[in-house]
Amino acid sequence: MAAASQRSPTSRLQRRDSQGRPPQDGYGVYTYPNSFFRYEGEWRGGKTHGRGKLLFKDGSYYEGEFVDGEIMGEGCRLWASSGNTYSGQFVLGEPQGHGIMKYKAGGRYEGELSRGLREGLTSATSQGLQPRARRHMRQGTWMPARLLVPDSWAWVASGTCP
């Protein structure tokens, strides 16, 4: 098969062997037997490896790097049920390392995560319930899922101001 930069338009067609198994090497599309997952991207040795997109039946997806069949490296994840997104580092399918979580309700978290939980130095913005849609911004140090030491905080106005 041609290198990724030399793919022809037809090389993006679904590829599987006659038994319905995933592609061995190169680019391919595969719908898993449970029909909940569909993967479009690069394969090596019959495993997801390289760049690709894993689509979930509920509309969620992960797009980014895969290593030996695992979600590993840089990527982006959308949770369809909440509308939240995460862009950053992943280890074994979990947000791990530096990343940015954006919440559909308007909040934003930028910082370190460990096994999907906030940890370490961070900056977080949450949508307030106050009139004129003010936002609350905090900077501090997180232990798993809890702000331990608020280094600073401020109300940040949002709206039509530049």
PyRosetta script that sets phi, psi and omega in degrees:
from pyrosetta import init, pose_from_sequence

init()
pose = pose_from_sequence("MAAASQRSPTSRLQRRDSQGRPPQDGYGVYTYPNSFFRYEGEWRGGKTHGRGKLLFKDGSYYEGEFVDGEIMGEGCRLWASSGNTYSGQFVLGEPQGHGIMKYKAGGRYEGELSRGLREGLTSATSQGLQPRARRHMRQGTWMPARLLVPDSWAWVASGTCP")
pose.set_psi(1, 146.9)
pose.set_omega(1, -178.6)
pose.set_phi(2, -67.5)
pose.set_psi(2, 154.9)
pose.set_omega(2, 175.8)
pose.set_phi(3, -61.7)
pose.set_psi(3, 159.8)
pose.set_omega(3, -175.7)
pose.set_phi(4, -54.0)
pose.set_psi(4, -38.1)
pose.set_omega(4, -178.0)
pose.set_phi(5, -75.3)
pose.set_psi(5, -11.4)
pose.set_omega(5, -177.3)
pose.set_phi(6, -112.9)
pose.set_psi(6, 19.0)
pose.set_omega(6, -178.9)
pose.set_phi(7, -65.2)
pose.set_psi(7, 141.0)
pose.set_omega(7, 171.9)
pose.set_phi(8, -89.0)
pose.set_psi(8, 161.5)
pose.set_omega(8, 179.1)
pose.set_phi(9, -56.3)
pose.set_psi(9, -31.9)
pose.set_omega(9, -178.7)
pose.set_phi(10, -75.0)
pose.set_psi(10, -17.0)
pose.set_omega(10, -179.5)
pose.set_phi(11, -70.3)
pose.set_psi(11, -12.2)
pose.set_omega(11, 179.4)
pose.set_phi(12, -87.9)
pose.set_psi(12, 1.0)
pose.set_omega(12, 176.8)
pose.set_phi(13, -69.9)
pose.set_psi(13, 156.4)
pose.set_omega(13, 179.7)
pose.set_phi(14, -60.1)
pose.set_psi(14, 132.2)
pose.set_omega(14, 178.8)
pose.set_phi(15, -125.3)
pose.set_psi(15, 125.6)
pose.set_omega(15, 170.6)
pose.set_phi(16, -152.2)
pose.set_psi(16, 160.6)
pose.set_omega(16, 177.8)
pose.set_phi(17, -82.0)
pose.set_psi(17, 178.4)
pose.set_omega(17, -174.0)
pose.set_phi(18, -65.5)
pose.set_psi(18, -16.7)
pose.set_omega(18, 179.7)
pose.set_phi(19, -90.5)
pose.set_psi(19, 2.4)
pose.set_omega(19, -179.2)
pose.set_phi(20, 75.1)
pose.set_psi(20, 20.0)
pose.set_omega(20, 178.5)
pose.set_phi(21, -82.9)
pose.set_psi(21, 161.4)
pose.set_omega(21, 178.6)
pose.set_phi(22, -64.4)
pose.set_psi(22, 157.0)
pose.set_omega(22, 176.2)
pose.set_phi(23, -59.2)
pose.set_psi(23, 152.0)
pose.set_omega(23, 178.8)
pose.set_phi(24, -84.6)
pose.set_psi(24, -51.6)
pose.set_omega(24, -175.7)
pose.set_phi(25, -143.6)
pose.set_psi(25, 151.5)
pose.set_omega(25, 178.8)
pose.set_phi(26, 92.6)
pose.set_psi(26, -156.5)
pose.set_omega(26, -179.6)
pose.set_phi(27, -91.7)
pose.set_psi(27, 141.2)
pose.set_omega(27, 177.2)
pose.set_phi(28, -165.0)
pose.set_psi(28, 166.0)
pose.set_omega(28, 178.4)
pose.set_phi(29, -121.5)
pose.set_psi(29, 134.2)
pose.set_omega(29, -178.3)
pose.set_phi(30, -143.0)
pose.set_psi(30, 130.0)
pose.set_omega(30, 172.9)
pose.set_phi(31, -100.8)
pose.set_psi(31, 124.0)
pose.set_omega(31, -176.8)
pose.set_phi(32, -68.7)
pose.set_psi(32, 153.8)
pose.set_omega(32, -176.5)
pose.set_phi(33, -54.3)
pose.set_psi(33, -31.8)
pose.set_omega(33, 179.6)
pose.set_phi(34, -77.6)
pose.set_psi(34, -4.2)
pose.set_omega(34, 179.6)
pose.set_phi(35, 61.8)
pose.set_psi(35, 5.1)
pose.set_omega(35, 178.8)
pose.set_phi(36, -84.1)
pose.set_psi(36, -29.4)
pose.set_omega(36, -177.7)
pose.set_phi(37, -115.2)
pose.set_psi(37, 145.8)
pose.set_omega(37, 172.5)
pose.set_phi(38, -139.2)
pose.set_psi(38, 130.6)
pose.set_omega(38, -178.8)
pose.set_phi(39, -115.7)
pose.set_psi(39, 133.6)
pose.set_omega(39, 174.9)
pose.set_phi(40, -125.2)
pose.set_psi(40, 116.9)
pose.set_omega(40, 178.8)
pose.set_phi(41, 161.4)
pose.set_psi(41, -154.9)
pose.set_omega(41, -173.6)
pose.set_phi(42, -87.9)
pose.set_psi(42, 145.5)
pose.set_omega(42, -178.7)
pose.set_phi(43, -128.5)
pose.set_psi(43, 149.5)
pose.set_omega(43, 171.5)
pose.set_phi(44, -146.1)
pose.set_psi(44, 123.3)
pose.set_omega(44, 179.4)
pose.set_phi(45, 61.7)
pose.set_psi(45, 31.4)
pose.set_omega(45, 179.2)
pose.set_phi(46, 79.4)
pose.set_psi(46, 8.4)
pose.set_omega(46, 179.2)
pose.set_phi(47, -121.5)
pose.set_psi(47, 151.2)
pose.set_omega(47, 174.3)
pose.set_phi(48, -62.5)
pose.set_psi(48, 127.6)
pose.set_omega(48, -176.7)
pose.set_phi(49, -159.2)
pose.set_psi(49, 121.1)
pose.set_omega(49, -176.3)
pose.set_phi(50, 111.3)
pose.set_psi(50, -147.6)
pose.set_omega(50, 179.9)
pose.set_phi(51, -92.7)
pose.set_psi(51, 142.7)
pose.set_omega(51, 178.5)
pose.set_phi(52, -170.9)
pose.set_psi(52, 179.7)
pose.set_omega(52, 179.8)
pose.set_phi(53, -133.1)
pose.set_psi(53, 124.4)
pose.set_omega(53, 176.7)
pose.set_phi(54, -104.3)
pose.set_psi(54, 115.6)
pose.set_omega(54, -178.0)
pose.set_phi(55, -103.1)
pose.set_psi(55, 138.9)
pose.set_omega(55, 179.3)
pose.set_phi(56, -104.4)
pose.set_psi(56, 150.0)
pose.set_omega(56, -177.7)
pose.set_phi(57, -59.5)
pose.set_psi(57, -29.3)
pose.set_omega(57, -178.4)
pose.set_phi(58, -80.9)
pose.set_psi(58, 1.2)
pose.set_omega(58, 179.5)
pose.set_phi(59, 100.2)
pose.set_psi(59, -8.7)
pose.set_omega(59, 175.4)
pose.set_phi(60, -71.3)
pose.set_psi(60, 161.1)
pose.set_omega(60, 174.6)
pose.set_phi(61, -158.9)
pose.set_psi(61, 161.5)
pose.set_omega(61, 168.6)
pose.set_phi(62, -126.4)
pose.set_psi(62, 134.2)
pose.set_omega(62, 176.1)
pose.set_phi(63, -131.7)
pose.set_psi(63, 124.7)
pose.set_omega(63, -179.1)
pose.set_phi(64, 161.2)
pose.set_psi(64, -142.8)
pose.set_omega(64, -173.2)
pose.set_phi(65, -93.1)
pose.set_psi(65, 143.1)
pose.set_omega(65, 175.5)
pose.set_phi(66, -128.0)
pose.set_psi(66, 143.9)
pose.set_omega(66, 176.9)
pose.set_phi(67, -134.1)
pose.set_psi(67, 120.7)
pose.set_omega(67, 177.6)
pose.set_phi(68, 47.4)
pose.set_psi(68, 45.3)
pose.set_omega(68, 175.6)
pose.set_phi(69, 85.6)
pose.set_psi(69, 2.3)
pose.set_omega(69, -178.4)
pose.set_phi(70, -117.1)
pose.set_psi(70, 149.9)
pose.set_omega(70, 172.0)
pose.set_phi(71, -74.5)
pose.set_psi(71, 111.2)
pose.set_omega(71, -176.4)
pose.set_phi(72, -146.7)
pose.set_psi(72, 135.2)
pose.set_omega(72, 176.4)
pose.set_phi(73, 106.0)
pose.set_psi(73, -152.1)
pose.set_omega(73, -177.9)
pose.set_phi(74, -84.2)
pose.set_psi(74, 139.9)
pose.set_omega(74, 177.7)
pose.set_phi(75, -171.5)
pose.set_psi(75, -178.4)
pose.set_omega(75, -179.2)
pose.set_phi(76, -132.6)
pose.set_psi(76, 136.8)
pose.set_omega(76, -178.7)
pose.set_phi(77, -128.2)
pose.set_psi(77, 134.1)
pose.set_omega(77, 174.5)
pose.set_phi(78, -117.9)
pose.set_psi(78, 130.0)
pose.set_omega(78, 173.6)
pose.set_phi(79, -100.9)
pose.set_psi(79, 111.4)
pose.set_omega(79, -175.6)
pose.set_phi(80, -63.7)
pose.set_psi(80, -36.2)
pose.set_omega(80, -176.0)
pose.set_phi(81, -65.0)
pose.set_psi(81, -32.7)
pose.set_omega(81, -178.1)
pose.set_phi(82, -108.0)
pose.set_psi(82, -23.7)
pose.set_omega(82, -174.7)
pose.set_phi(83, 82.3)
pose.set_psi(83, 3.1)
pose.set_omega(83, 179.1)
pose.set_phi(84, -76.5)
pose.set_psi(84, 150.1)
pose.set_omega(84, 176.9)
pose.set_phi(85, -129.6)
pose.set_psi(85, 153.4)
pose.set_omega(85, 174.5)
pose.set_phi(86, -134.2)
pose.set_psi(86, 133.3)
pose.set_omega(86, 177.2)
pose.set_phi(87, -128.8)
pose.set_psi(87, 122.3)
pose.set_omega(87, -179.2)
pose.set_phi(88, 160.6)
pose.set_psi(88, -147.5)
pose.set_omega(88, -174.9)
pose.set_phi(89, -90.1)
pose.set_psi(89, 144.9)
pose.set_omega(89, 178.4)
pose.set_phi(90, -130.1)
pose.set_psi(90, 145.4)
pose.set_omega(90, 172.1)
pose.set_phi(91, -134.3)
pose.set_psi(91, 122.4)
pose.set_omega(91, -179.5)
pose.set_phi(92, 49.6)
pose.set_psi(92, 43.2)
pose.set_omega(92, 174.7)
pose.set_phi(93, 84.5)
pose.set_psi(93, -6.8)
pose.set_omega(93, -178.6)
pose.set_phi(94, -107.5)
pose.set_psi(94, 143.1)
pose.set_omega(94, 171.4)
pose.set_phi(95, -58.2)
pose.set_psi(95, 124.3)
pose.set_omega(95, -175.8)
pose.set_phi(96, -150.6)
pose.set_psi(96, 122.2)
pose.set_omega(96, -178.0)
pose.set_phi(97, 104.5)
pose.set_psi(97, -153.1)
pose.set_omega(97, -176.9)
pose.set_phi(98, -82.8)
pose.set_psi(98, 138.6)
pose.set_omega(98, 177.8)
pose.set_phi(99, -168.7)
pose.set_psi(99, 175.8)
pose.set_omega(99, 179.5)
pose.set_phi(100, -126.0)
pose.set_psi(100, 121.8)
pose.set_omega(100, 175.8)
pose.set_phi(101, -103.9)
pose.set_psi(101, 125.6)
pose.set_omega(101, 176.6)
pose.set_phi(102, -114.1)
pose.set_psi(102, 128.6)
pose.set_omega(102, -177.8)
pose.set_phi(103, -99.6)
pose.set_psi(103, 137.9)
pose.set_omega(103, -178.6)
pose.set_phi(104, -56.6)
pose.set_psi(104, -32.7)
pose.set_omega(104, -179.6)
pose.set_phi(105, -71.2)
pose.set_psi(105, -7.8)
pose.set_omega(105, 175.7)
pose.set_phi(106, 116.5)
pose.set_psi(106, -9.9)
pose.set_omega(106, 179.1)
pose.set_phi(107, -78.3)
pose.set_psi(107, 165.1)
pose.set_omega(107, -179.4)
pose.set_phi(108, -149.4)
pose.set_psi(108, 136.2)
pose.set_omega(108, 175.9)
pose.set_phi(109, -125.4)
pose.set_psi(109, 128.3)
pose.set_omega(109, 174.8)
pose.set_phi(110, -127.8)
pose.set_psi(110, 124.8)
pose.set_omega(110, -179.6)
pose.set_phi(111, 162.0)
pose.set_psi(111, -155.9)
pose.set_omega(111, -176.8)
pose.set_phi(112, -90.5)
pose.set_psi(112, 145.8)
pose.set_omega(112, 174.5)
pose.set_phi(113, -130.5)
pose.set_psi(113, 148.9)
pose.set_omega(113, 175.3)
pose.set_phi(114, -132.5)
pose.set_psi(114, 118.2)
pose.set_omega(114, -176.7)
pose.set_phi(115, 52.1)
pose.set_psi(115, 38.7)
pose.set_omega(115, 176.7)
pose.set_phi(116, 86.7)
pose.set_psi(116, -3.5)
pose.set_omega(116, -179.4)
pose.set_phi(117, -108.5)
pose.set_psi(117, 147.0)
pose.set_omega(117, 178.6)
pose.set_phi(118, -62.2)
pose.set_psi(118, 137.3)
pose.set_omega(118, 179.6)
pose.set_phi(119, -160.6)
pose.set_psi(119, 137.3)
pose.set_omega(119, 176.1)
pose.set_phi(120, 92.1)
pose.set_psi(120, -163.6)
pose.set_omega(120, -178.3)
pose.set_phi(121, -66.9)
pose.set_psi(121, 141.9)
pose.set_omega(121, -172.8)
pose.set_phi(122, -156.0)
pose.set_psi(122, 167.2)
pose.set_omega(122, 169.4)
pose.set_phi(123, -138.0)
pose.set_psi(123, 127.4)
pose.set_omega(123, -177.7)
pose.set_phi(124, -132.2)
pose.set_psi(124, 141.5)
pose.set_omega(124, 176.9)
pose.set_phi(125, -125.7)
pose.set_psi(125, 131.4)
pose.set_omega(125, 177.9)
pose.set_phi(126, -124.5)
pose.set_psi(126, 146.0)
pose.set_omega(126, 178.8)
pose.set_phi(127, -71.1)
pose.set_psi(127, 126.4)
pose.set_omega(127, 179.0)
pose.set_phi(128, -87.3)
pose.set_psi(128, 163.0)
pose.set_omega(128, 178.4)
pose.set_phi(129, -98.5)
pose.set_psi(129, 3.7)
pose.set_omega(129, -178.0)
pose.set_phi(130, -73.3)
pose.set_psi(130, 160.6)
pose.set_omega(130, 175.9)
pose.set_phi(131, -57.1)
pose.set_psi(131, 152.7)
pose.set_omega(131, 177.9)
pose.set_phi(132, 67.5)
pose.set_psi(132, 19.4)
pose.set_omega(132, 172.6)
pose.set_phi(133, 50.6)
pose.set_psi(133, 53.6)
pose.set_omega(133, 175.7)
pose.set_phi(134, -73.3)
pose.set_psi(134, 156.7)
pose.set_omega(134, 178.8)
pose.set_phi(135, -118.7)
pose.set_psi(135, 147.8)
pose.set_omega(135, 177.4)
pose.set_phi(136, -104.7)
pose.set_psi(136, 126.5)
pose.set_omega(136, -178.3)
pose.set_phi(137, -117.2)
pose.set_psi(137, 133.1)
pose.set_omega(137, 177.8)
pose.set_phi(138, -129.1)
pose.set_psi(138, 145.7)
pose.set_omega(138, 170.9)
pose.set_phi(139, -126.4)
pose.set_psi(139, 139.8)
pose.set_omega(139, -178.2)
pose.set_phi(140, 178.5)
pose.set_psi(140, -158.7)
pose.set_omega(140, -179.9)
pose.set_phi(141, -119.0)
pose.set_psi(141, 126.8)
pose.set_omega(141, -179.0)
pose.set_phi(142, -102.6)
pose.set_psi(142, 137.7)
pose.set_omega(142, 161.5)
pose.set_phi(143, -98.6)
pose.set_psi(143, 167.4)
pose.set_omega(143, -174.6)
pose.set_phi(144, -45.2)
pose.set_psi(144, 115.8)
pose.set_omega(144, 174.1)
pose.set_phi(145, 63.0)
pose.set_psi(145, 16.4)
pose.set_omega(145, -179.2)
pose.set_phi(146, -147.0)
pose.set_psi(146, 131.4)
pose.set_omega(146, 176.6)
pose.set_phi(147, -76.2)
pose.set_psi(147, 114.8)
pose.set_omega(147, -176.8)
pose.set_phi(148, -84.7)
pose.set_psi(148, -55.7)
pose.set_omega(148, -174.7)
pose.set_phi(149, -123.8)
pose.set_psi(149, 101.7)
pose.set_omega(149, 176.9)
pose.set_phi(150, -72.9)
pose.set_psi(150, 110.8)
pose.set_omega(150, 178.5)
pose.set_phi(151, -71.9)
pose.set_psi(151, -36.9)
pose.set_omega(151, 177.7)
pose.set_phi(152, -162.9)
pose.set_psi(152, 161.3)
pose.set_omega(152, 174.7)
pose.set_phi(153, -152.1)
pose.set_psi(153, 156.9)
pose.set_omega(153, -179.9)
pose.set_phi(154, -160.1)
pose.set_psi(154, 151.0)
pose.set_omega(154, 171.0)
pose.set_phi(155, -85.8)
pose.set_psi(155, 130.4)
pose.set_omega(155, -178.7)
pose.set_phi(156, -117.1)
pose.set_psi(156, 120.1)
pose.set_omega(156, 179.7)
pose.set_phi(157, -73.1)
pose.set_psi(157, 142.7)
pose.set_omega(157, 174.8)
pose.set_phi(158, -128.0)
pose.set_psi(158, 165.0)
pose.set_omega(158, 179.9)
pose.set_phi(159, 138.0)
pose.set_psi(159, -135.4)
pose.set_omega(159, -173.3)
pose.set_phi(160, -87.2)
pose.set_psi(160, -5.8)
pose.set_omega(160, 179.9)
pose.set_phi(161, -69.9)
pose.set_psi(161, 141.9)
pose.set_omega(161, 179.6)
pose.set_phi(162, -70.0)
pose.dump_pdb("model.pdb")
